[in-house]
Amino acid sequence: MGEIATSIFSTEGLVLGTIVPFLFVLTVVVFVHEMGHYLVGRWCGIGVSAFSIGFGPELLGFNDSHGTRWKLSAVPLGGYVKFVGDVNATSQPHPDDIDQLSEEDRARAFHLQPVWKRFATVLAGPLFNFLLTIAVFAVMFSIYGRYVAEPMVAEVREGSPAASAGFQPGDRFVMVDGNRVETFGEVQRYVTGRAGDPITFVMLRDGREVELTATPELLEQTDAMGNVVKIGIIGVVNNQEVGQPRVIEYGPMQALGEAVAETGHIIVRTGQFLRRFVAGREDRCQLGGPVKIADMAGRAASMGFEWLVQLVALLSVGIGVLNLLPIPPLDGGHLVFYAIEAVRRKPVSERVMDAFYRTGLFLVLAFMAFVFWNDIFGC
């Protein structure tokens, strides 16, 4: 019995080793997302009925002086902000529901606000996710700096795409797919997510520029947290002699600039992955749901708090990108409706919104089922 309790409640056990880190990561990301909706909504004069971390029955909560119910709910797999006047996910109530609102509530009701206020309030959730990622990276760069190496080729693996393309030891990367590079890490950034796509490289060789084209191939690797990932490689190796690795230290403003740039790169790579995934060009096992996130959180926590915080940053930017997809009931779906309303000068009809919402909800639920299947049975 003692061994069972130890395996569950020790820092390497199920509760403290996996569940607690998972809840920490998910709660921080969800709280920041919903806080974005809440703060911008309040700034726009919109009333907030409830702010919940989790779904389902309330476990504990309190009412603030503005009438908002802050609560922790039983199912910790998300959260929501309920604005005054919200009666359904489309935020487009029936006229009879509008008539039942008091004058005070009508002035604060979400669906009766100008379209720009609704747009800003919905957009704030994903934007706050991106701001969280930027803040984490800025702190990390300020504390630890960044490890970099010169974009040099020390070795070309035999039979690799690079060998077929004519890469040679001593070549220096100048541009990758039209993007100028200064470090070997930047080269990897442009290559890893492009397996199967021909990429043009400009190399500096013996004082002159040479243009080469190589198509990255997929390679299965184990990352720093022990996760098996498949990435694109061309088969060049950088080493300490030619790469001259070093750590660059940043001041606060420099760290912030680097954090913004790094977050932007991750957003682009995430969008690139989703496009390739929809086209059937990415491994479905690279997508995971709560079980995979919990496993990653446990691994990160075992390596130290800074790794767990980095996982928060990466998950936050991923949640931000996913929420911007133009699919109701995601934030991006609502933003599309508001953009149409701004152009047409009148809202999309309730019937059309409801039809798109039902279709979007089906797609979201299907996606959730897919990642759950991947978590438990598929990969």
Secondary structure by P-SEA (a helix, b strand, c coil): caaaaaacccccccccccaaaaaaaaaaaaaaaaaaaaaaaaaabbbbccccccccccccccccccbbbbbcccccccccccccccccccccccaaaaaaccaaaaaaccccccaaaaaaaaaaaaaaaaaaaaaaaaaaaaaccbbbbccccccccccccccccccccccccccccccccccaaaaaaaccccccbbbbbbbbcccbbbbbbbbbbbbbbbcccbbbbbbbbcccccccccccbbbbbbcaaaaaaaaaaaaaaaaaaaaaaaaaaaaccccccccccaaaaaaaaaaaaaacaaaaaaaaaaaaaaaaaaaaccccccaaaaaaaaaaaaaacccccaaaaaaaaaaaaaaaaaaaaaaaaaacccc
